[in-house]
Amino acid sequence: MALPFNDDAAPDDAAHDAPTDDPTPDDEVTPMSFDTTTPVHLEGATHEAADALAPAPRVVFDVKELNVYYGAFRAVRDVNLEVHQHEITAFIGPSGCGKSTVLRCFDRMNDLIESARVEGQIMYHGVDLYDSRIDPVEVRKRIGMVFQKPNPFPKSIYDNIAFGPRLAGLKDNLDDRVEKALRQAALWDEVKDRLKKSAMGLSGGQQQRLCIARAVAVEPEVVLMDEPCSALDPIATARIEDLMQELKSEYTILIVTHNMQQAARVSDRTAFFTTEVNSESDTRTGLLVEYDRTDKIFSAPADERTENYVTGRFG
């Protein structure tokens, strides 16, 4: 795969709504290539003796010294972590610790906030996503997003799923693509007889699964989920959690959640964030305290702050 360069470091909003024109010979973009097939072996990637002989999972994202600013205010500082292929990575921590801010860095959604600025690196298969030549629209084709509140378009169920493929020019076999996405989201059997009806008539849980189907319809490699179950009842939440387990065989998933039990149930690795208070300005900056396999984070964390949070002593 290759991420094409974009000569504009900060494209305007219109660039996000329509595909860019093909480059002319004098303005040809140079593709930035990265390998997605060669296994990556990382020393020390496993913690249990039983895993010692197993090949280490491939690294999809390598985050190095990530800092996020809103104007002069540093919202998150010094984040370093690796995200592995076909795993679910959970971000947990108290409100205001920067979990969602960090998540939005992975698909460059923070670019849409005028005052936002990102320092450090997020390497995606060895490519710096914040290289000035990278096209953020191309990034979002490969890295999908599901938001906290279900946000179906005021269109038919079919047109909601077909929206992304149409925009990306993937119009061949569109019916099959819509059906595949709905099946992946465990929604096909519930809506196959009313595809032309409004998506607004679905229940909250169905709408969130529709949004997941819409995200995977363009066949991204990564799916980001920002508290996808916070507005759902326990039954709908359980269905989304089951769905995540099914989807991780095909996708790499990052999830922000305030529900520690959910993180323990669904994730392979967990990152715990907290806040530090600036005594002079009374502002709070988020920081990554600990990142490890989920079972270790919840049973034997290395940092006392992590232990205090997962045992309910604060937060």
C-alpha positions as CSV (number, residue, x, y, z in Angstrom):
1,M,0.0,0.0,0.0
2,A,1.0,3.6,-0.4
3,L,-0.1,6.8,1.1
4,P,0.1,9.6,-1.6
5,F,1.7,12.8,-0.6
6,N,-0.2,16.0,-0.5
7,D,1.6,19.3,-1.2
8,D,-0.7,21.1,1.1
9,A,0.1,20.5,4.8
10,A,-3.2,21.8,6.0
11,P,-6.0,21.2,3.4
12,D,-9.3,23.1,3.8
13,D,-12.5,21.4,4.8
14,A,-13.5,21.0,1.1
15,A,-10.7,18.5,0.7
16,H,-12.4,16.2,3.2
17,D,-15.8,16.3,1.4
18,A,-14.7,15.4,-2.2
19,P,-12.0,13.3,-3.8
20,T,-9.1,15.3,-5.1
21,D,-8.5,15.6,-8.9
22,D,-6.0,13.3,-10.5
23,P,-2.5,15.0,-10.5
24,T,-1.2,16.5,-13.7
25,P,2.2,15.3,-15.0
26,D,3.7,18.5,-13.6
27,D,2.1,18.0,-10.3
28,E,2.5,14.3,-9.9
29,V,2.5,13.1,-6.3
30,T,5.1,10.6,-5.1
31,P,3.6,7.7,-3.2
32,M,4.9,6.9,0.2
33,S,5.2,3.2,0.5
34,F,5.1,1.0,3.5
35,D,5.2,-2.8,4.0
36,T,2.2,-4.5,5.4
37,T,3.2,-8.1,4.7
38,T,6.6,-8.8,6.3
39,P,6.2,-10.0,9.9
40,V,7.7,-7.7,12.5
41,H,9.4,-9.4,15.5
42,L,9.7,-7.2,18.6
43,E,12.0,-8.2,21.4
44,G,10.1,-8.3,24.7
45,A,6.7,-7.8,23.1
46,T,5.2,-10.6,25.3
47,H,5.1,-10.9,29.0
48,E,4.0,-14.5,29.7
49,A,6.4,-17.4,29.4
50,A,3.8,-19.3,27.4
51,D,3.9,-16.6,24.7
52,A,7.7,-16.5,24.5
53,L,7.9,-18.8,21.5
54,A,5.0,-17.2,19.6
55,P,5.8,-14.7,16.9
56,A,5.3,-11.1,18.1
57,P,2.3,-9.4,16.5
58,R,3.0,-6.9,13.8
59,V,3.2,-3.2,14.8
60,V,0.6,-1.1,12.9
61,F,1.3,2.2,14.8
62,D,4.4,3.3,16.6
63,V,3.7,6.4,18.6
64,K,6.8,8.4,19.6
65,E,6.9,11.4,22.0
66,L,3.4,12.5,21.0
67,N,2.3,15.9,22.3
68,V,-1.0,17.6,21.5
69,Y,-1.6,21.3,21.9
70,Y,-4.6,23.6,21.6
71,G,-3.0,26.9,21.0
72,A,-0.4,27.3,23.7
73,F,-2.1,24.8,26.0
74,R,-0.5,21.3,26.0
75,A,-3.4,18.9,26.3
76,V,-1.4,15.7,26.2
77,R,2.3,15.0,26.6
78,D,4.9,12.4,25.9
79,V,2.8,9.5,24.7
80,N,4.8,6.5,23.5
81,L,3.1,3.2,22.6
82,E,2.8,0.6,19.9
83,V,-0.5,-0.7,18.5
84,H,-0.5,-4.2,17.2
85,Q,-2.3,-5.7,14.2
86,H,-5.6,-7.6,14.8
87,E,-5.7,-6.6,18.4
88,I,-8.1,-4.4,20.4
89,T,-6.3,-1.7,22.2
90,A,-8.3,0.2,24.9
91,F,-7.6,3.7,26.3
92,I,-8.8,4.2,29.8
93,G,-8.5,6.9,32.4
94,P,-10.4,9.7,34.2
95,S,-12.3,12.4,32.3
96,G,-10.1,15.0,30.8
97,C,-7.0,12.8,30.6
98,G,-6.7,13.1,26.8
99,K,-7.9,9.6,25.7
100,S,-10.1,10.9,22.9
101,T,-7.6,13.6,21.9
102,V,-5.0,10.9,21.4
103,L,-7.4,8.6,19.5
104,R,-8.3,11.4,17.1
105,C,-4.6,11.8,16.3
106,F,-4.5,8.4,14.6
107,D,-6.8,9.5,11.7
108,R,-5.8,13.2,11.9
109,M,-9.3,14.3,13.0
110,N,-7.6,17.0,15.1
111,D,-6.6,18.7,11.9
112,L,-10.2,20.0,11.7
113,I,-9.6,22.0,14.9
114,E,-8.0,25.2,14.0
115,S,-6.0,25.6,17.2
116,A,-4.8,22.0,17.4
117,R,-1.2,21.2,16.9
118,V,0.5,17.8,17.1
119,E,4.2,17.2,17.8
120,G,6.0,13.9,17.8
121,Q,5.4,11.0,15.5
122,I,2.7,8.5,14.7
123,M,4.3,6.0,12.4
124,Y,1.9,3.9,10.4
125,H,3.7,0.9,8.9
126,G,6.8,3.0,9.0
127,V,5.2,6.1,7.5
128,D,4.9,9.3,9.6
129,L,1.2,10.2,9.3
130,Y,2.0,13.8,10.1
131,D,4.5,14.2,7.3
132,S,3.5,17.4,5.5
133,R,3.1,15.5,2.2
134,I,0.6,13.0,3.5
135,D,-3.0,13.6,2.4
136,P,-5.3,13.4,5.5
137,V,-8.2,12.2,3.3
138,E,-6.2,9.2,2.3
139,V,-5.4,8.5,5.9
140,R,-9.1,8.4,6.8
141,K,-9.8,5.9,4.0
142,R,-7.5,3.5,5.8
143,I,-8.4,4.4,9.3
144,G,-12.1,4.6,10.0
145,M,-13.9,6.2,13.0
146,V,-17.0,5.4,15.0
147,F,-18.1,8.2,17.4
148,Q,-19.6,8.2,20.8
149,K,-23.1,9.0,19.7
150,P,-24.6,7.1,16.8
151,N,-24.7,9.5,13.9
152,P,-26.5,8.0,10.9
153,F,-27.1,10.2,7.9
154,P,-30.7,11.2,7.3
155,K,-30.7,8.8,4.4
156,S,-31.8,5.2,3.8
157,I,-30.0,2.4,5.4
158,Y,-28.6,1.4,2.0
159,D,-27.4,4.9,1.2
160,N,-25.7,5.2,4.6
161,I,-23.5,2.2,3.9
162,A,-23.0,3.1,0.2
163,F,-21.9,6.7,1.0
164,G,-18.3,6.0,1.7
165,P,-17.7,3.6,-1.3
166,R,-19.4,6.1,-3.6
167,L,-17.2,8.9,-2.4
168,A,-14.1,6.8,-2.8
169,G,-15.1,5.7,-6.3
170,L,-15.8,2.1,-5.3
171,K,-19.0,1.8,-7.2
172,D,-18.6,-1.7,-8.6
173,N,-20.6,-4.4,-6.9
174,L,-22.1,-1.8,-4.6
175,D,-25.0,-4.1,-3.5
176,D,-22.5,-6.8,-2.5
177,R,-20.4,-4.3,-0.6
178,V,-23.4,-3.0,1.3
179,E,-24.4,-6.5,2.3
180,K,-20.9,-7.5,3.3
181,A,-20.6,-4.4,5.6
182,L,-24.0,-5.0,7.2
183,R,-23.1,-8.7,7.8
184,Q,-19.8,-7.7,9.4
185,A,-21.8,-5.4,11.7
186,A,-24.2,-8.2,12.5
187,L,-27.1,-6.1,11.2
188,W,-28.0,-7.7,7.8
189,D,-30.7,-10.0,9.1
190,E,-32.4,-7.2,10.9
191,V,-32.5,-4.7,8.0
192,K,-32.3,-6.7,4.8
193,D,-36.0,-6.2,4.1
194,R,-36.0,-2.4,4.7
195,L,-32.8,-1.2,3.1
196,K,-34.5,1.7,1.4
197,K,-36.1,2.9,4.6
198,S,-34.6,5.7,6.7
199,A,-31.8,4.8,9.1
200,M,-33.2,7.2,11.6
201,G,-35.9,4.6,12.3
202,L,-33.4,2.2,13.8
203,S,-32.9,1.7,17.5
204,G,-29.9,3.3,19.2
205,G,-28.0,0.0,19.2
206,Q,-28.8,-0.7,15.6
207,Q,-27.8,2.8,14.6
208,Q,-24.4,2.3,16.2
209,R,-23.9,-1.0,14.4
210,L,-24.9,0.8,11.2
211,C,-22.2,3.4,11.9
212,I,-19.7,0.5,12.3
213,A,-20.9,-1.0,9.0
214,R,-20.5,2.4,7.3
215,A,-16.9,2.6,8.7
216,V,-15.9,-0.8,7.4
217,A,-17.7,-0.5,4.0
218,V,-14.6,1.2,2.5
219,E,-12.4,-1.7,3.9
220,P,-10.1,0.3,6.2
221,E,-7.3,-1.5,8.0
222,V,-8.0,0.2,11.4
223,V,-11.2,1.2,13.1
224,L,-11.2,3.8,15.9
225,M,-14.1,3.8,18.4
226,D,-14.6,6.7,20.8
227,E,-16.8,5.4,23.6
228,P,-19.1,3.5,21.2
229,C,-21.3,2.1,23.9
230,S,-21.7,5.0,26.3
231,A,-25.2,5.9,25.0
232,L,-26.4,2.3,24.7
233,D,-28.2,0.0,27.1
234,P,-26.5,-3.2,28.4
235,I,-28.0,-5.5,25.8
236,A,-26.9,-3.3,22.9
237,T,-23.5,-2.8,24.6
238,A,-23.0,-6.6,24.8
239,R,-23.8,-6.9,21.0
240,I,-21.2,-4.2,20.2
241,E,-18.6,-6.0,22.4
242,D,-19.3,-9.3,20.7
243,L,-19.0,-7.5,17.3
244,M,-15.6,-6.1,18.2
245,Q,-14.3,-9.6,19.0
246,E,-15.5,-10.7,15.6
247,L,-14.1,-7.7,13.7
248,K,-10.6,-7.9,15.1
249,S,-9.8,-10.9,12.9
250,E,-10.0,-8.5,10.0
251,Y,-9.3,-5.1,11.5
252,T,-7.1,-3.5,14.2
253,I,-9.3,-1.7,16.7
254,L,-8.6,1.1,19.1
255,I,-11.3,2.0,21.6
256,V,-11.7,4.7,24.2
257,T,-13.9,3.7,27.1
258,H,-14.8,4.9,30.6
259,N,-16.0,1.4,31.4
260,M,-13.1,-0.5,33.0
261,Q,-15.0,-3.7,32.9
262,Q,-15.5,-3.3,29.2
263,A,-11.8,-2.7,28.6
264,A,-11.0,-5.9,30.6
265,R,-13.6,-7.9,28.6
266,V,-12.7,-6.9,25.1
267,S,-9.2,-5.6,24.8
268,D,-5.8,-7.3,24.3
269,R,-3.8,-4.3,25.5
270,T,-4.7,-1.3,27.6
271,A,-3.3,2.1,28.0
272,F,-4.0,4.0,31.2
273,F,-4.0,7.8,31.0
274,T,-4.3,10.3,33.9
275,T,-3.9,14.0,34.4
276,E,-1.4,16.2,36.0
277,V,-2.3,19.6,37.3
278,N,-0.3,22.8,36.7
279,S,-0.4,24.5,40.0
280,E,0.3,27.9,38.4
281,S,-2.4,27.9,35.7
282,D,-4.8,25.3,37.2
283,T,-4.8,23.5,33.8
284,R,-4.7,19.8,33.4
285,T,-2.4,17.9,31.0
286,G,-3.0,14.3,30.1
287,L,-0.2,11.7,30.2
288,L,0.2,8.1,29.5
289,V,1.0,6.3,32.8
290,E,1.2,2.7,31.7
291,Y,0.6,0.5,28.6
292,D,0.7,-3.3,28.7
293,R,-1.3,-6.4,28.1
294,T,-4.8,-6.0,29.5
295,D,-4.5,-8.9,31.9
296,K,-1.3,-7.4,33.4
297,I,-2.8,-3.9,33.7
298,F,-5.8,-5.3,35.7
299,S,-4.0,-7.9,37.7
300,A,-0.4,-6.7,38.3
301,P,0.1,-3.1,37.1
302,A,3.6,-1.7,37.4
303,D,2.6,1.8,38.4
304,E,0.7,2.6,41.7
305,R,-1.4,5.2,39.9
306,T,-2.7,2.5,37.6
307,E,-3.5,0.2,40.5
308,N,-5.3,3.0,42.3
309,Y,-7.5,3.6,39.2
310,V,-8.4,0.0,38.2
311,T,-9.2,-0.8,41.9
312,G,-11.5,2.2,42.1
313,R,-9.5,4.2,44.6
314,F,-9.9,7.3,42.4
315,G,-11.5,8.2,39.0
